[in-house]
Amino acid sequence: MDSNWALSSNLDSKWEERRRQMMEEDEEDDARMRTNTQLATTAATLWTQEQIQQEGPWGGSVVGRSNKCRGRALGHQKLMMDYFVPNPVYTPKDFVRRFRMRRHVFLRLVNDIPNVNPYFKQTTDATGNLGFSPHQKLTSALRMLAYASSADQIDESMRMSESTSIENLGEFCRTIVHTYKDEYL
């Protein structure tokens, strides 16, 4: 009986020894895992910071991406000839059908909005070319809203890139709410 007890006690001590070894190995594995996680987190953080620094605060040019000459000045001229000169190509009835408002309302927006949000003023870009006119910016936003046009469709008619069209729509909506909320909303 004593030999069974000694055998049992010996097994218990071996079991306890093995359990301690396993726990130490688990702790070492946990420590390695924590170290690996910290290294991965640090690497991801550094990579993200590097990407942000390369982009700059406004996105800017992307290496390898070409800049398309869309002919925004031509787009402005065409828009003006079609709707805003003394003898436009399209009639007032056409204007209402296409813009979902009368011309005088649109012109009020063209006068009001650039005074509230400088984004809608025509500026010169870094190359010295004129940017989009207030007429183009408002027409782009209104067409996206009135016709549920995609930003890609605006490229063809307004000569405005997809990203610019989306940015323009956001600025337009914020400005309209800010400007006319007390009066109309």
Rosetta silent file (secondary structure, phi, psi, omega in degrees, C-alpha in Angstrom):
SEQUENCE: MDSNWALSSNLDSKWEERRRQMMEEDEEDDARMRTNTQLATTAATLWTQEQIQQEGPWGGSVVGRSNKCRGRALGHQKLMMDYFVPNPVYTPKDFVRRFRMRRHVFLRLVNDIPNVNPYFKQTTDATGNLGFSPHQKLTSALRMLAYASSADQIDESMRMSESTSIENLGEFCRTIVHTYKDEYL
SCORE:     score description
SCORE:     0.000 S_00000001
   1 L     0.000  -40.280  177.903    0.000    0.000    0.000 S_00000001
   2 H   -63.968  -32.455  179.729    2.867    2.356    0.810 S_00000001
   3 H   -70.092  -34.687  176.267    4.351    1.614   -2.576 S_00000001
   4 H   -66.847  -40.175  178.847    1.057    2.626   -4.240 S_00000001
   5 H   -65.926  -41.448  178.787    1.021    5.790   -2.224 S_00000001
   6 H   -64.625  -41.516  178.677    4.682    6.494   -3.136 S_00000001
   7 H   -64.421  -43.538  179.254    3.903    5.771   -6.797 S_00000001
   8 H   -64.655  -41.861  179.461    0.872    8.056   -6.653 S_00000001
   9 H   -65.825  -39.588  178.684    2.862   10.770   -4.890 S_00000001
  10 H   -64.719  -42.091  177.784    5.652   10.417   -7.450 S_00000001
  11 H   -64.449  -40.603  178.684    3.110   10.721  -10.302 S_00000001
  12 H   -62.400  -42.955 -179.143    1.578   13.752   -8.642 S_00000001
  13 H   -68.720  -37.273  176.989    4.954   15.460   -8.325 S_00000001
  14 H   -66.310  -41.897  178.478    5.811   14.601  -11.965 S_00000001
  15 H   -61.859  -44.795  178.937    2.388   15.854  -13.023 S_00000001
  16 H   -62.986  -41.176  177.756    2.876   19.032  -11.014 S_00000001
  17 H   -61.614  -46.185  179.920    6.356   19.488  -12.541 S_00000001
  18 H   -64.772  -39.654  178.581    4.969   19.022  -16.076 S_00000001
  19 H   -62.667  -42.579  177.132    2.109   21.417  -15.351 S_00000001
  20 H   -62.802  -42.086  178.079    4.597   24.088  -14.174 S_00000001
  21 H   -61.804  -43.525  179.915    6.699   23.564  -17.311 S_00000001
  22 H   -64.514  -40.009  178.936    3.629   23.929  -19.510 S_00000001
  23 H   -65.034  -40.163  177.757    2.566   27.071  -17.675 S_00000001
  24 H   -64.315  -41.104  177.534    6.058   28.544  -18.114 S_00000001
  25 H   -64.288  -40.615  177.301    5.957   27.649  -21.814 S_00000001
  26 H   -61.957  -41.747  178.738    2.501   29.246  -22.085 S_00000001
  27 H   -65.037  -39.374  176.741    3.803   32.386  -20.404 S_00000001
  28 H   -64.877  -42.051  177.640    6.759   32.460  -22.808 S_00000001
  29 H   -62.515  -43.021  178.383    4.368   31.965  -25.749 S_00000001
  30 H   -61.910  -41.570  179.162    2.132   34.744  -24.430 S_00000001
  31 H   -64.114  -43.557  176.672    5.150   37.033  -24.047 S_00000001
  32 H   -61.225  -42.786 -179.489    6.269   36.219  -27.627 S_00000001
  33 H   -63.291  -42.778  177.999    2.720   36.820  -28.867 S_00000001
  34 H   -63.208  -42.733  178.554    2.553   40.184  -27.079 S_00000001
  35 H   -62.531  -45.553  178.617    5.929   41.162  -28.521 S_00000001
  36 H   -62.367  -40.951  178.789    4.859   40.124  -32.031 S_00000001
  37 H   -64.215  -42.757  178.314    1.580   42.024  -31.667 S_00000001
  38 H   -63.175  -41.290  178.501    3.428   45.121  -30.487 S_00000001
  39 H   -64.223  -44.027  179.394    5.853   44.851  -33.411 S_00000001
  40 H   -63.720  -41.459  179.090    3.006   44.418  -35.902 S_00000001
  41 H   -64.173  -43.712  178.528    1.124   47.362  -34.401 S_00000001
  42 H   -62.444  -45.184  179.162    4.229   49.554  -34.508 S_00000001
  43 H   -61.691  -43.798  179.770    4.941   48.562  -38.120 S_00000001
  44 H   -64.090  -40.570  178.935    1.328   49.263  -39.149 S_00000001
  45 H   -64.045  -45.347  179.096    1.390   52.637  -37.386 S_00000001
  46 H   -63.429  -42.328  179.402    4.662   53.635  -39.044 S_00000001
  47 H   -62.595  -44.309 -179.984    3.408   52.532  -42.453 S_00000001
  48 H   -62.669  -44.498  179.134    0.155   54.489  -42.012 S_00000001
  49 H   -62.251  -39.554  178.333    2.017   57.618  -40.905 S_00000001
  50 H   -63.510  -41.739  179.169    4.334   57.305  -43.909 S_00000001
  51 H   -63.828  -41.771  179.887    1.347   57.024  -46.256 S_00000001
  52 H   -65.008  -41.860  179.692   -0.293   60.082  -44.714 S_00000001
  53 H   -65.426  -36.941  179.179    2.926   62.093  -44.990 S_00000001
  54 H   -67.658  -35.582 -178.844    3.330   61.107  -48.641 S_00000001
  55 H   -71.529  -34.395 -174.388   -0.236   62.185  -49.435 S_00000001
  56 L    81.049  173.336 -174.104    0.017   65.583  -47.835 S_00000001
  57 L   -69.722  -24.142 -176.198   -2.923   67.349  -46.227 S_00000001
  58 L  -116.676   18.249 -178.969   -5.040   67.630  -49.392 S_00000001
  59 L    87.449  -73.292  175.967   -4.197   64.431  -51.205 S_00000001
  60 L    73.275 -165.506 -178.207   -2.313   66.093  -54.031 S_00000001
  61 L   -71.216  147.232  177.218   -0.667   64.436  -56.963 S_00000001
  62 L  -111.189  129.463 -179.291   -0.183   60.710  -56.982 S_00000001
  63 L   -58.777  130.634  177.933    3.051   59.361  -58.445 S_00000001
  64 L    90.009  -11.283 -179.945    2.348   57.588  -61.707 S_00000001
  65 L   -95.520  131.776 -178.942   -1.129   59.046  -62.160 S_00000001
  66 L   -85.267  154.357  177.917   -1.627   61.313  -65.127 S_00000001
  67 L  -102.309  117.668 -177.531   -3.471   64.589  -64.969 S_00000001
  68 L   -81.953  132.681  173.761   -6.144   64.787  -67.651 S_00000001
  69 L   -84.510  100.446 -173.704   -6.621   68.071  -69.420 S_00000001
  70 L   -87.351  -11.691 -179.960  -10.409   68.135  -69.346 S_00000001
  71 L    73.649   52.818 -177.606  -10.858   71.567  -70.878 S_00000001
  72 H   -65.070  -32.551  178.085  -12.695   73.230  -68.022 S_00000001
  73 H   -64.158  -39.452  176.656  -12.529   76.633  -69.738 S_00000001
  74 H   -64.961  -40.171  176.999  -14.252   75.097  -72.755 S_00000001
  75 H   -60.946  -40.651  178.187  -16.840   73.541  -70.441 S_00000001
  76 H   -64.959  -46.150  179.568  -17.502   76.960  -68.911 S_00000001
  77 H   -59.586  -44.540 -179.376  -17.843   78.609  -72.325 S_00000001
  78 H   -62.304  -44.811  179.006  -20.244   75.923  -73.525 S_00000001
  79 H   -60.611  -44.200 -179.770  -22.364   76.225  -70.371 S_00000001
  80 H   -65.027  -43.822  179.982  -22.523   80.008  -70.720 S_00000001
  81 H   -65.302  -35.586 -178.272  -23.410   79.833  -74.438 S_00000001
  82 H   -71.406  -35.637 -169.313  -26.085   77.212  -73.773 S_00000001
  83 H  -131.765  -23.402 -164.754  -27.898   78.995  -70.935 S_00000001
  84 H  -120.467    2.480  175.999  -26.543   82.346  -69.734 S_00000001
  85 L   -89.298  168.239 -178.787  -25.791   84.685  -72.641 S_00000001
  86 L   -55.618  -39.786  176.657  -28.421   87.129  -73.983 S_00000001
  87 L  -118.233   77.533 -175.073  -29.431   84.750  -76.796 S_00000001
  88 L   -71.435  162.075  177.562  -28.755   81.296  -75.338 S_00000001
  89 L   -63.433  -42.915 -176.337  -28.974   78.048  -77.284 S_00000001
  90 L  -101.970  145.810 -176.950  -31.667   76.715  -74.952 S_00000001
  91 L   -77.239  167.221  174.820  -34.924   78.455  -74.088 S_00000001
  92 H   -57.213  -34.876  178.316  -36.111   79.359  -70.569 S_00000001
  93 H   -65.138  -40.257  175.938  -38.412   76.342  -70.757 S_00000001
  94 H   -63.277  -40.995  179.777  -35.400   74.108  -71.495 S_00000001
  95 H   -58.690  -48.449 -179.386  -33.561   75.702  -68.578 S_00000001
  96 H   -61.260  -42.355 -178.781  -36.401   74.876  -66.156 S_00000001
  97 H   -64.859  -38.843 -176.256  -36.599   71.318  -67.452 S_00000001
  98 H   -85.341  -32.055 -176.926  -32.860   70.743  -67.097 S_00000001
  99 H  -101.950  -10.452 -178.869  -32.129   72.639  -63.885 S_00000001
 100 L    62.812   26.346  176.142  -35.463   72.036  -62.114 S_00000001
 101 L  -162.935  163.318  176.750  -35.666   75.774  -61.339 S_00000001
 102 L   -76.654  157.969 -176.434  -36.023   79.084  -63.130 S_00000001
 103 H   -60.313  -39.427 -178.264  -32.958   80.890  -64.344 S_00000001
 104 H   -65.503  -30.574  177.069  -33.322   83.795  -61.891 S_00000001
 105 H   -69.516  -43.985  177.463  -33.297   81.323  -58.957 S_00000001
 106 H   -59.772  -44.914 -179.181  -30.116   79.727  -60.278 S_00000001
 107 H   -65.641  -30.660  174.445  -28.521   83.148  -60.717 S_00000001
 108 H   -64.922  -42.339  176.496  -29.477   84.023  -57.149 S_00000001
 109 H   -61.420  -43.609  179.360  -27.618   80.894  -56.015 S_00000001
 110 H   -60.190  -33.755  178.640  -24.623   81.872  -58.166 S_00000001
 111 H   -81.049  -39.427 -174.669  -24.567   85.259  -56.420 S_00000001
 112 H   -77.748  -48.089 -169.120  -25.276   84.076  -52.851 S_00000001
 113 H   -63.372  -45.379  178.222  -23.258   80.896  -52.462 S_00000001
 114 H   -62.117  -25.080  177.580  -19.747   82.191  -53.337 S_00000001
 115 H   -73.587  -25.822  179.953  -20.248   84.959  -50.771 S_00000001
 116 H   -89.335  -41.967 -176.283  -20.936   82.367  -48.070 S_00000001
 117 L  -127.200  111.967 -178.070  -18.417   79.703  -49.087 S_00000001
 118 H   -61.081  -16.501  176.881  -15.191   80.726  -50.868 S_00000001
 119 H   -54.877  -32.736 -174.953  -14.993   77.216  -52.355 S_00000001
 120 H   -87.438    1.382  174.213  -17.487   78.385  -54.977 S_00000001
 121 L   -83.133  144.975  178.257  -15.405   81.364  -56.121 S_00000001
 122 L   -75.947  127.788 -178.712  -13.396   80.836  -59.279 S_00000001
 123 L  -123.282  176.399  176.159   -9.709   80.644  -58.426 S_00000001
 124 E  -104.944  136.074 -179.871   -6.460   80.001  -60.233 S_00000001
 125 L   -83.439 -176.825 -175.125   -4.757   76.635  -59.763 S_00000001
 126 L   -63.408  -23.908 -179.544   -1.046   76.006  -59.184 S_00000001
 127 L   -91.929    1.485  178.913   -0.338   76.035  -62.923 S_00000001
 128 L    90.374    3.039  178.751   -1.989   79.427  -63.431 S_00000001
 129 L   -86.784  147.112  176.483   -5.130   78.038  -65.071 S_00000001
 130 E   -66.915  140.565  175.842   -8.567   79.192  -64.007 S_00000001
 131 L   -80.767 -168.674  179.717  -10.471   76.748  -61.850 S_00000001
 132 L   -68.486  143.282  178.969  -14.126   75.860  -62.220 S_00000001
 133 L   -78.845  160.673  174.956  -16.546   78.764  -62.367 S_00000001
 134 H   -57.255  -35.338  178.430  -19.389   79.117  -59.850 S_00000001
 135 H   -61.173  -44.309 -179.779  -21.774   78.290  -62.712 S_00000001
 136 H   -66.848  -42.851 -177.802  -19.980   74.977  -63.356 S_00000001
 137 H   -64.726  -44.060  179.811  -19.799   74.048  -59.693 S_00000001
 138 H   -69.288  -40.604  179.126  -23.476   74.740  -59.052 S_00000001
 139 H   -61.980  -42.503  178.648  -24.588   73.053  -62.268 S_00000001
 140 H   -58.504  -50.614 -178.513  -22.566   69.974  -61.372 S_00000001
 141 H   -64.107  -43.339 -179.025  -24.096   69.707  -57.900 S_00000001
 142 H   -65.647  -38.168  178.680  -27.637   70.402  -59.104 S_00000001
 143 H   -68.193  -37.005  177.516  -27.418   67.805  -61.872 S_00000001
 144 H   -64.023  -39.692 -179.515  -26.159   65.189  -59.441 S_00000001
 145 H   -76.365  -47.429 -173.781  -29.092   65.945  -57.148 S_00000001
 146 H   -69.220  -38.476 -175.438  -31.836   66.529  -59.742 S_00000001
 147 H  -109.533    2.239 -174.583  -31.024   63.588  -61.985 S_00000001
 148 L    54.140   40.815  179.867  -29.206   61.319  -59.530 S_00000001
 149 L   -72.012  144.116  174.658  -26.267   61.554  -61.908 S_00000001
 150 L   -76.953  158.749  179.558  -23.123   59.707  -60.989 S_00000001
 151 H   -62.276  -29.990  179.492  -19.972   61.721  -60.483 S_00000001
 152 H   -67.160  -35.061  178.045  -18.551   59.994  -63.551 S_00000001
 153 H   -67.285  -30.996 -179.560  -21.353   61.374  -65.745 S_00000001
 154 H   -66.641  -30.257  178.176  -20.526   64.892  -64.582 S_00000001
 155 H   -57.044  -42.432 -177.211  -17.034   64.461  -66.040 S_00000001
 156 H   -70.135  -41.044 -175.307  -18.503   64.266  -69.533 S_00000001
 157 H   -88.754  -40.504 -175.349  -20.852   67.239  -69.271 S_00000001
 158 H  -102.426   -5.916 -178.025  -19.096   69.619  -66.856 S_00000001
 159 L    63.151   38.549 -176.710  -15.481   68.536  -67.452 S_00000001
 160 L  -120.939  129.823 -177.808  -15.123   67.868  -63.725 S_00000001
 161 L   -64.107  162.999 -178.037  -13.361   64.784  -62.342 S_00000001
 162 H   -59.872  -48.191 -178.173  -15.234   62.276  -60.215 S_00000001
 163 H   -64.650  -38.401  178.102  -13.458   63.208  -56.975 S_00000001
 164 H   -66.818  -39.177  178.667  -13.977   66.925  -57.597 S_00000001
 165 H   -61.960  -42.123 -179.760  -17.671   66.339  -58.354 S_00000001
 166 H   -67.304  -44.552  177.265  -18.141   64.480  -55.074 S_00000001
 167 H   -60.850  -43.925 -179.935  -16.264   67.143  -53.095 S_00000001
 168 H   -59.942  -44.680  179.572  -18.285   69.835  -54.878 S_00000001
 169 H   -61.430  -43.336  178.007  -21.599   68.146  -54.031 S_00000001
 170 H   -61.419  -45.497  178.480  -20.658   67.956  -50.345 S_00000001
 171 H   -62.599  -41.516  179.981  -19.671   71.632  -50.246 S_00000001
 172 H   -60.845  -49.929 -178.146  -22.872   72.579  -52.055 S_00000001
 173 H   -61.717  -45.761  178.558  -25.140   70.700  -49.632 S_00000001
 174 H   -61.144  -41.226 -177.520  -23.381   72.097  -46.541 S_00000001
 175 H   -69.550  -41.742  178.689  -23.521   75.623  -47.956 S_00000001
 176 H   -61.042  -46.139  179.867  -27.198   75.425  -48.941 S_00000001
 177 H   -62.231  -46.450 -178.759  -28.164   74.204  -45.475 S_00000001
 178 H   -62.792  -42.013 -173.982  -26.034   76.868  -43.790 S_00000001
 179 H   -76.701  -42.687 -169.765  -27.274   79.680  -46.042 S_00000001
 180 H  -112.806    7.410 -176.361  -30.973   78.939  -46.383 S_00000001
 181 L   -61.019  -40.508 -178.751  -31.897   76.867  -43.313 S_00000001
 182 L   -69.605  -33.351 -175.183  -33.598   79.751  -41.505 S_00000001
 183 L   -85.703  -40.293 -171.882  -35.528   80.845  -44.575 S_00000001
 184 L  -121.517  -25.164 -172.495  -36.517   77.568  -46.235 S_00000001
 185 L   -98.023    0.000    0.000  -35.545   74.520  -44.200 S_00000001
